[in-house]
Amino acid sequence: MSSRADNIASTLSLANFSKATELKQRIWFTIGALIVFRFLSFVPLPGVNPMVLETLYDTTRGGILDMFNMFSGGSLERMSLIALGVMPYITASIVIQLASSLHPSLMALKKEGEAGRKKLNQYTRYGTVFLCAIQGWFLASGLEAYGAQSGLQAVVDPGIMFRVVTVINLVGGTMFLLWLGEQVTSRGIGNGVSLIIMAGIVAQFPTFAVNLFEGGRSGSISGIVIGGMLVMIIGLILVICFVERAQRRLLIQYPKRAQQRGGMQADRSHLPLKLNTAGVIPPIFASSLLLLPLTITQFAGNSIDTTSSSGSFIQSLNQYLAHGQPLYMLLYAAGIIFFCFFYTAVVFNPEDTAENLKKQGGFIPGIRPGKRTAEYIDYVLSRITVVGAIYLTLVCVIPEWGIAQTGIPIFLGGTSLLIVVNVTVDTISQIQSHLLAHQYGDLIKKAKLKGRNR
């Protein structure tokens, strides 16, 4: 027999959306924050000539900077105040999470609950500022030398003051994005940082569509390739939606309890283990780790002598790690697989789950409570994580390789589609949760009114 909660969930409809005032306020706040993000992406850095910069950026299209530009919503191409986006924060989060799993003092902070989490978040912000300062300095140095060989100067007045001002502006822009993301998480709908990344990717879709169909009209891209791209995109969306909802449900049984009519009944439930527990985090982490050194070396490559040994090394590094190259794909796949297992271990602890089941009197049939239950959950989780890692690797790497081989821009690769679909599904789930809570609130109010009338 279905419960009242199941009946409400099955009859959940967006028709009640107009009555959910708080939900509408949260959605409007989220939309407003994303509009502010898009406006900031068009505010250029002081001292940069936008017209010359656009001409120079066209000469480097198809490289690793295109992926960075995609995640920042075109901000890098325009050299706006938020040109670095939230990637420094993602990289700092990786470092802190790795350190909290290895360093004893940080592990102790992690176990302190909310206070420890706030402290780790503070360290992450310090790391973000540090990475922004380093990337901003190399970015400013690269801009000064950008196009020097062709006689074009992207910086109006190069010098130490330009570098300092650029670093300050880029640090301020990234930290403002983090603050904006936190506001969306607490006062809006969905995860703020994820929504900012998704908004940057979605903002590039019109440009991608125009370039794709313009190439088909001019004959530079065949109709077969365009049709194949559309089929691949639709297929990827369907596969992502299917796999992201796939679960391995472990049967949990509880001791028999007495009923009101004198009978005994054993309660049963399920422990859902997602096939892709890590979600969209592994490709984002792997991308950010590759983008950090490659951005520095690609911009530094414009200001060094390529005839020297160090200059030749940087030039070779950029060539071997260019988008679509075997070494880049290998490192990208290895990063995705590593972070699948690492992040799954961070967000899901089998020992804590087994201990909670033991306290509640629950057990897995045929498995002893306690340590044996933890080992069994870890056994099952490790094997479904292998499948999840293979799925993420195929979804992210194969489309990126195919797009690189055909020469089509990378705005609709597997990574971008994975991020967009996951964030969209998560946001819709939160909207449905708010609507469900609103319906529960109405039921409670009606129950109270009936109680008063009796």
Secondary structure, DSSP 8 states (H G I E B T S, - for coil): ---HHHHHHHT--GGGGGG-HHHHHHHHHHHHHHHHHHHHTT-B-TTB-HHHHHHHHHTTTTSHHHHHHHHTTTHHHHTBTTTTTTHHHHHHHHHHHHHHHH-HHHHHHHTTTHHHHHHHHHHHHHHHHHHHHHHHHHHHHHHHHTTTTTT--SBSS-SHHHHHHHHHHHHHHHHHHHHHHHHHHHHSSS-HHHHHHHHHHHTTHHHHHHHHHHHHHHTSS-HHHHHHHHHHHHHHHHHHHHHHT-EEEEEEEEEEEE-TTS-EEEEEEEEEEETTTTTTHHHHHHHHHHHHHHHHHHHHTTSS-TTSHHHHHHHHHHHHTSTT-HHHHHHHHHHHHHHHHHHHHHH--HHHHHHHHHHHT-B-TTS-TTHHHHHHHHHHHHHHHHHHHHHHHHHHHHHHHHHHHHT--GGGSHHHHHHHHHHHHHHHHHHHHHHHHHHHHHHHHHHHHHHHH-
